[in-house]
Amino acid sequence: MCSVIDYPAHLHIDLDETHRGMKLGPKLLDALCAHLREEGVPGIELGVSTDNQGAIRFYERYGFTKLKENKNEITMGLKLICSLYERQ
Ligand SMILES: CC(C)(COP(=O)(O)OP(=O)(O)OC[C@H]1O[C@@H](n2cnc3c(N)ncnc32)[C@H](O)[C@@H]1OP(=O)(O)O)[C@@H](O)C(=O)NCCC(=O)NCCS
């Protein structure tokens, strides 16, 4: 179950067309996630259109998982800070 307590940060990325496919997305995510971890933010979520299979693959490769899905949109989330229980 997705909750704003687990995933309080929300993400949008829209690289200019001339800069897609150059692995800038992972670098931006690395910088954002590092900053959020420093601030103690436990997780981040986003909405992606079900039509946007390239972006869904991109987020899955990065470690995002599907939290919920409807006909048009998938909500995906990434935990930034694992609890001791989850690490075992
Ligand atoms: C999705 C996005 C953030 C990925 O960042 P990136 O730096 O392009 O990432 P990568 O270089 O690792 O490429 C990842 C995916 O982007 C897509 N992509 C790559 N080059 C692309 C291009 N020229 N045009 C459109 N999409 C492209 C591909 O689907 C690729 O995945 P695949 O190799 O499995 O097909 C970026 O392509 C983007 O901003 N796209 C347009 C907006 C968008 O879809 N945002 C996400 C909405 S939630």
The ligand as an ORCA input file, in Angstrom:
! r2SCAN-3c Opt
* xyz 0 1
  C      12.834      8.996    -19.196
  C      14.121      9.846    -19.058
  C      14.119     10.616    -17.765
  C      15.308      8.858    -19.036
  O      16.531      9.585    -18.937
  P      17.704      9.282    -19.982
  O      18.901     10.062    -19.596
  O      17.168      9.496    -21.354
  O      17.959      7.728    -19.635
  P      18.712      6.633    -20.462
  O      19.746      7.263    -21.346
  O      19.168      5.627    -19.458
  O      17.558      6.001    -21.365
  C      16.489      5.382    -20.684
  C      15.242      5.294    -21.525
  O      14.880      6.550    -22.057
  C      14.278      6.327    -23.364
  N      14.991      7.084    -24.377
  C      16.275      6.979    -24.707
  N      16.575      7.814    -25.724
  C      15.432      8.463    -26.005
  C      15.076      9.444    -26.950
  N      15.974      9.952    -27.811
  N      13.789      9.887    -26.980
  C      12.880      9.386    -26.119
  N      13.158      8.460    -25.190
  C      14.414      7.996    -25.150
  C      14.418      4.884    -23.716
  O      13.155      4.288    -23.536
  C      15.422      4.372    -22.723
  O      15.126      3.094    -22.254
  P      15.407      1.804    -23.167
  O      16.851      1.861    -23.532
  O      15.054      0.663    -22.258
  O      14.494      1.894    -24.348
  C      14.310     10.825    -20.261
  O      14.468     10.089    -21.466
  C      13.155     11.792    -20.430
  O      13.126     12.840    -19.793
  N      12.198     11.436    -21.318
  C      11.076     12.284    -21.688
  C      10.124     12.611    -20.566
  C       9.640     11.398    -19.830
  O       9.200     10.411    -20.404
  N       9.745     11.515    -18.496
  C       9.252     10.521    -17.582
  C       7.811     10.798    -17.296
  S       7.361     10.157    -15.735
*
